[in-house]
Amino acid sequence: MALFDNQIDITRNIKIIEWLKSELLTDVANLFKALVNGIQEEVSETLADTLANIILICYLLGKRFGINYRTVEKKIENKIRLGLVENHDVEKYYGDLSELSKHLNGTRVRKQGA
């Protein structure tokens, strides 16, 4: 009986992974559609919503593959640090990596203080 239950769980996990992959592709397509329309106030809201969906789906996919949320966040932090050290163009011209690092660190400080 346990073998049957395990097979159902594996099948369910595969179905969820396939659904998440499909949602990710849909949201990336929606992002490109919104960008074609140009950045207007209502499109900006759509972009923010779509980007949030993409980030959420990536976290959930990671979990399905056995990668915990903190590991994903550590990888993001490492990529930000590397971009800062290598003076990536997005940092050199816009300071985006420094800004994102401050935002993420500020969010953690607020969570710990709460």
C-alpha positions in Angstrom: 0.0 0.0 0.0 2.8 2.4 0.8 4.3 1.8 -2.6 1.0 2.9 -4.2 0.8 6.0 -2.1 4.4 6.9 -3.0 3.6 6.5 -6.7 0.6 8.8 -6.3 2.8 11.4 -4.6 5.5 11.2 -7.3 2.8 11.5 -10.0 1.2 14.5 -8.2 4.6 16.1 -7.8 5.3 15.7 -11.5 1.9 17.2 -12.4 2.6 20.2 -10.2 6.0 20.7 -11.7 4.6 20.6 -15.2 1.8 23.0 -14.2 4.3 25.4 -12.7 6.5 25.3 -15.8 3.5 26.0 -17.9 2.5 29.0 -15.7 6.1 30.3 -15.8 6.1 30.2 -19.6 2.7 31.9 -19.7 3.8 34.7 -17.4 7.0 35.2 -19.4 4.9 35.5 -22.5 2.6 37.9 -20.7 5.6 40.0 -19.7 6.7 40.3 -23.3 3.2 41.2 -24.4 3.0 43.9 -21.7 6.4 45.3 -22.8 5.3 45.5 -26.4 2.4 47.8 -25.2 4.8 50.2 -23.6 5.1 51.3 -20.0 2.0 53.2 -19.0 0.4 53.4 -15.5 -2.0 50.4 -16.1 0.7 48.4 -17.9 3.2 49.1 -15.1 0.7 47.5 -12.7 0.5 44.5 -15.0 4.3 44.3 -15.2 4.6 44.3 -11.4 2.0 41.6 -11.1 3.6 39.5 -13.8 7.1 39.8 -12.3 5.7 38.9 -8.9 4.1 35.8 -10.4 7.4 34.8 -12.1 9.3 35.1 -8.8 6.7 33.2 -6.9 6.7 30.4 -9.5 10.5 30.2 -9.3 10.4 29.7 -5.6 7.7 27.1 -5.8 9.6 25.2 -8.6 12.7 25.2 -6.4 10.7 23.7 -3.6 9.4 21.0 -5.8 13.0 20.2 -6.9 14.0 20.0 -3.3 15.6 23.4 -3.0 14.4 25.4 0.0 13.5 29.0 -0.1 16.5 30.1 1.9 18.9 28.4 -0.5 17.3 30.3 -3.4 17.7 33.6 -1.5 21.3 32.8 -0.7 22.0 32.2 -4.4 20.4 35.6 -5.2 22.6 37.3 -2.5 25.7 35.6 -4.0 24.8 36.7 -7.5 24.3 40.3 -6.2 27.7 40.2 -4.5 29.4 38.9 -7.6 27.7 41.5 -9.7 29.0 44.2 -7.3 32.5 42.8 -7.3 32.6 42.5 -11.1 31.0 45.9 -11.5 28.2 44.5 -13.7 26.8 47.0 -16.2 23.5 47.2 -14.4 25.4 48.3 -11.3 28.0 50.5 -13.1 25.4 52.5 -15.0 22.3 52.4 -12.7 23.4 51.1 -9.2 20.6 48.5 -9.3 22.5 45.8 -7.5 23.4 48.0 -4.6 19.8 49.2 -4.4 18.5 45.6 -4.5 21.0 44.5 -1.8 20.0 47.4 0.5 16.3 46.5 -0.1 16.7 42.9 0.7 18.9 43.6 3.8 16.3 46.2 4.9 13.5 43.7 4.5 15.4 41.2 6.7 16.1 43.8 9.4 12.4 44.7 9.5 11.4 41.0 9.8 13.9 40.4 12.6 12.7 43.5 14.5 9.0 42.5 14.2 
